[in-house]
Amino acid sequence: MPVSPVNWSATRGNERTIDQAPVIVGGGVAGLLTALHLAPMPVVVVVKAPLQTEASSAWAQGGVAAAVGPDDDPALHLADTLLAGDGLCDEAVARRITAAGPAAIETLLRFGVRFDRDTAGALRLGLEAAHSRRRIVHATGDGTGREIMRGLVAAVRETPSITVLEGFEVRRLLVSDGAVSGVLAVSAAEPVLLPTSRVVLATGGVGGLFLHTTNPRGSFGQGLALAARAGAALVDMEFVQFHPTALDVGGHPLTLVSEAVRGEGATLIDETGARVMDGMPGGDLAPRDVVARAVWRRLGEGHLVFLDAREALGSSFAQRFPVIAAACEAAGIDPATQPIPVRPAAHYHMGGVAVDAQGRSTLPGLWACGEVAGTGLHGANRLASNSLLEAGVCAKFVAESVAAAPRGRDRALTPPAMPEAADPEAIRPILSRAAGVLRDHDGLAACIGTLLPLAASSDPALVALLIAVAALQRQESRGGHFRSDFPAPVDALRRRESFTLETALSAARAVADR
Ligand SMILES: Cc1cc2nc3c(=O)[nH]c(=O)nc-3n(C[C@H](O)[C@H](O)[C@H](O)COP(=O)(O)OP(=O)(O)OC[C@H]3O[C@@H](n4cnc5c(N)ncnc54)[C@H](O)[C@@H]3O)c2cc1C
């Protein structure tokens, strides 16, 4: 489709204010909070789906981790984060983000989010796996994300400096003289070109690239493709967290069955009633990646796997976990009397656009925030509920940095041809087979050979290729990345790896040519 530059702001009668305003791509917690922190500076939020839909933020169940309890301290939160990250966290970044957690909770409260409180009015704090203290701030039981998004969307709608373009998908970033100069987007009705020298990517995760995921369908790493094609570096791309218990009743995506259900005593069994985690350190509450591999292997042996909450929760299940109970009911399962069928599913991407402490990428004029950003907080494995924390805290850092950056000069932009709409469907089986819970050289090399010819014209193929290249290059197992052919961590490889599109493609060509 040929694209002509459309000065969409002219149609709003607000041309001077909006033209060259910072553009935020994505309307989850990261995008909306960045926009709110930038107020009263005029900003444009471009989001491909209506707000509150197609964003992981709205689906978050557990809550936000922050050291706000009387027995807690950011130093303890930092220690838990570093342990979960399996040697790859950026300690300075993790220290800064965990220290800013309590203030981020205050900010969310100020924007109207209503967290659960006890009868004395104090925040109720949940406990999740690998946290040494109760520090999970939550809302409406397992409906935390929905409530946070309700509050933020209401605040955004009431903020006149924020213009939201809903139903516009960003397909390319424009780069002039080595810096961001615009955004090319398209809605059902029209293509638009937004001239700007300041773009914040807040496009979420990559789960939609896998056959089984807990992420919304639209989370297939578009922001990573935008950044890579524009020349920005990506980091930690191999690290995908697979959640061990997604509700296995078919369809795409799958409903998450929170770890908190095992926290309440539910156990993993197969169809014979045998315990899946029997004899393993930590049992049913072992780290997420350990449980995911055990479930994956049991499924691979031809068994079915279930989460059995009959004895631990019984008739109280629906009251404690209303969102999960409703999903089970829709599938004809009563968790009070029946075991829940589960399987591992791609849940969270630790990697992303390589950013510094202000969220700046290696490309001038491009920032990243939230799940699409590779800040270094998570290392090789994310500590539960640290992602909403990261989005909440980093939105402020990013906004401060964007506000301090100079407005770009006006220039004539030549829009590229509009890329085709991205469709990850054909990519899912290829990536899932090679870069799922268990990976090895042969599977990854074959995957790279298949994806390489597709990557030039398909963003999902490109992002899947970048994950596979990084997974092939890391010849060890660490955190969420497990290589059957290199099953142990290797001290000498304990460093974060980043690459640009150019270097990743030349590595992929070398593999394909072998
Ligand atoms: C089921 C589930 C439960 C979770 N539970 C928790 C939890 O309890 N605690 C926790 O800390 N984390 C949890 N997470 C992870 C957490 O929700 C996410 O990491 C976080 O919400 C990401 O926020 P975000 O703003 O970066 O991205 P998202 O909320 O995913 O938002 C991305 C936005 O970008 C838009 N977008 C994408 N591409 C484009 C494009 N090309 N053009 C325009 N718009 C685009 C999308 O439409 C969307 O609005 C959970 C995730 C899932 C899936």
The ligand as an ORCA input file, in Angstrom:
! r2SCAN-3c Opt
* xyz 0 1
  C      -1.535    -13.596     32.403
  C      -0.413    -12.736     32.916
  C      -0.270    -12.513     34.268
  C       0.763    -11.696     34.749
  N       0.840    -11.437     36.090
  C       1.793    -10.558     36.530
  C       1.838    -10.174     37.899
  O       1.017    -10.587     38.714
  N       2.817     -9.286     38.291
  C       3.734     -8.789     37.415
  O       4.603     -7.997     37.818
  N       3.698     -9.135     36.109
  C       2.749     -9.993     35.652
  N       2.712    -10.323     34.329
  C       3.645     -9.641     33.410
  C       3.193     -8.188     33.237
  O       1.787     -8.143     33.169
  C       3.774     -7.576     31.977
  O       5.155     -7.797     31.913
  C       3.542     -6.063     31.977
  O       2.189     -5.793     32.185
  C       3.997     -5.484     30.653
  O       3.526     -4.163     30.574
  P       3.865     -3.326     29.291
  O       3.183     -2.009     29.456
  O       5.305     -3.357     29.042
  O       3.192     -4.156     28.083
  P       1.670     -4.528     27.823
  O       0.833     -4.337     29.012
  O       1.651     -5.883     27.182
  O       1.214     -3.449     26.750
  C       1.736     -3.455     25.442
  C       0.954     -2.452     24.623
  O       1.574     -2.241     23.370
  C       0.612     -2.258     22.335
  N       1.334     -2.557     21.096
  C       2.141     -3.605     20.826
  N       2.662     -3.491     19.595
  C       2.187     -2.326     19.080
  C       2.365     -1.651     17.838
  N       3.166     -2.134     16.874
  N       1.711     -0.478     17.619
  C       0.907      0.047     18.586
  N       0.687     -0.562     19.779
  C       1.336     -1.727     20.019
  C      -0.387     -3.288     22.823
  O      -1.623     -3.185     22.154
  C      -0.464     -2.877     24.303
  O      -1.299     -1.773     24.468
  C       1.686    -11.137     33.840
  C       1.546    -11.372     32.470
  C       0.511    -12.154     32.005
  C       0.377    -12.377     30.536
*
